[in-house]
Amino acid sequence: MAFWFIPVGLLLALVGFLILLVTQARLVWEELTPQELEALRQAVRSAPEAEMVFHGTEGVLSSRWNWLASRLFPGVLLIDVKINDQDVTLVVDSGVLAEEFLLLYADRARAVDARLIAEAPPIHPPERGRQFPSFRGVVNRLELGELVVERALVRVVAARHRLKALGLSLFQVEGFVGLSFLKQFAATWDLEHHRLHLQRQVIERPGLAAPLQQAEFESEGERVRFYYVEGFLNGDPRPYRLLIDTGASTPVLLVSGQIAQAYGEGRGRFRIKRLKLGEIELEDLPAINLEVILGGKLPKGSIDVILGAGLLKAKGFKRLTLDFLAGKLYAER
């Protein structure tokens, strides 16, 4: 009988170690070496931008990694796509506001043979004081299930983005599908079954709705376009611009310094009693000053509030639709 205690003990130790890894996992950004950055600069070849071409009208996408991502980062969806016939896993993030369809980290961009055509403004991750060089590029073919894009524009970031725990690298983030791509569709996040449904036609969804509006602001010489819904806090008649960020998993409302001062009296973390977005209402929301996280002021005329998919999931929402074609947000419990 003692013989059986040995493999059982090893199994329990292994399970315990895996649980420890998962609970300690954190996403970290890492700079490229000077030599790697210089190699990217040397690879730039100026070329006129060819017109992108779409094929297909609908796609349902998911990823083999969503079983893990849904536990570490609730509400965030990954999708498996093909870029130049190579498999790539991307985060679907409506909060990525780059002009290009995709954001790829340098290692994956090299692996899929993305062509660099120009240096671009730096990318600022949501971490105080950090920025990374970036480049504009093109990939010949992007396949998302039944949807195909030829000559898709990408932003290549000179950095690495890893999920690490106890000094071990568990997963390397390869890139993001950003707003510039998503706004071509009516996009539905199925948070319950971890699927993304893209349709190139206006749809009618059940559930609560709010108008989706478009605006832009300037940041480091770039015009940044984004979509927002008007949010009303604690019954105040003043509307605030609220961005739906499907890449934000932390169940907390991110607000401007002005809102933090008005509603939180300068405290680091406070609570919003009520948030109303059209027909959608949420109550008792934890909130934090986004400008403290970023280490600076938000650009003038930009976003007042960020509502992440993680907070929506925590409040019981199972499906979220951003119908950019009709200008509507739908949320279903």
DAGI-V856196 format. One record per pair of residues at least 12 apart in sequence whose C-alpha atoms are under 6 Angstrom apart, sorted by the first residue. I is the first residue (numbers start at 1). J is the second residue. Records with the same first field share a line. If there is no record, write none. Layout:
I: J ; J
//
This chain:
21: 165
24: 165
25: 164 ; 165
26: 163 ; 164
27: 162 ; 163
28: 161 ; 162
29: 160 ; 161
30: 159 ; 160
31: 159
32: 159
44: 116 ; 117 ; 118
45: 117
46: 117
47: 117
52: 150 ; 151 ; 152
53: 149 ; 150
54: 148 ; 149
55: 147 ; 148
56: 147
57: 199 ; 200
58: 198 ; 199
59: 145 ; 146 ; 147 ; 197 ; 198
60: 196 ; 197
61: 79 ; 195 ; 196
62: 79 ; 195
63: 78 ; 79 ; 80
73: 249
74: 249 ; 310
75: 191 ; 249 ; 309 ; 310 ; 313
76: 247
77: 92
78: 90 ; 91 ; 92
81: 143 ; 144
82: 142 ; 143
83: 141 ; 142
84: 141
90: 175 ; 176
91: 176
92: 176 ; 177
93: 177 ; 178 ; 246 ; 247
94: 178 ; 179 ; 245 ; 246
95: 245
96: 178 ; 179
97: 179
99: 180
100: 153 ; 154 ; 155
101: 153 ; 154 ; 178 ; 180 ; 181
102: 154 ; 176 ; 177 ; 178
103: 154 ; 155 ; 156 ; 175 ; 176
104: 156 ; 175
105: 156 ; 157 ; 174 ; 175
106: 156 ; 157 ; 158
108: 174
114: 138 ; 139
115: 137 ; 138
116: 136 ; 137
117: 136 ; 137
118: 135 ; 136
119: 135
120: 134 ; 135 ; 136
122: 134
126: 294
127: 294
128: 293 ; 294 ; 295
133: 158
134: 156 ; 157 ; 158
135: 155 ; 156
136: 155
137: 153 ; 154 ; 155
138: 151 ; 152 ; 153 ; 154
139: 151 ; 152
161: 173
183: 324
185: 198 ; 199 ; 200
186: 198 ; 199 ; 322 ; 323 ; 324
187: 321 ; 322 ; 323
188: 320 ; 321
189: 319 ; 320
190: 319
191: 318 ; 319
192: 318
202: 325 ; 326
207: 331 ; 332
208: 279 ; 280 ; 330 ; 331
209: 279 ; 329 ; 330
210: 277 ; 278 ; 328 ; 329
211: 327 ; 328
212: 228 ; 229 ; 327 ; 328 ; 329
213: 227 ; 228
214: 226 ; 227
217: 301 ; 302
228: 241 ; 242 ; 243
229: 242
230: 242
231: 276 ; 277
232: 275 ; 276
233: 274 ; 275
234: 273 ; 274
240: 304
241: 303 ; 304
242: 304 ; 305 ; 306
243: 306
244: 307 ; 308
245: 307 ; 308
246: 308 ; 309
248: 308 ; 309
249: 309 ; 310
250: 310
251: 310 ; 311
252: 286 ; 287 ; 311
253: 287 ; 307
254: 287 ; 288 ; 289 ; 290 ; 305 ; 306
255: 289 ; 290 ; 304 ; 305
256: 289 ; 290 ; 304
257: 289 ; 291
260: 289
269: 287 ; 288
270: 286 ; 287
271: 285 ; 286 ; 287
272: 284 ; 285
316: 333
317: 332 ; 333
318: 332 ; 333
319: 331 ; 332
//
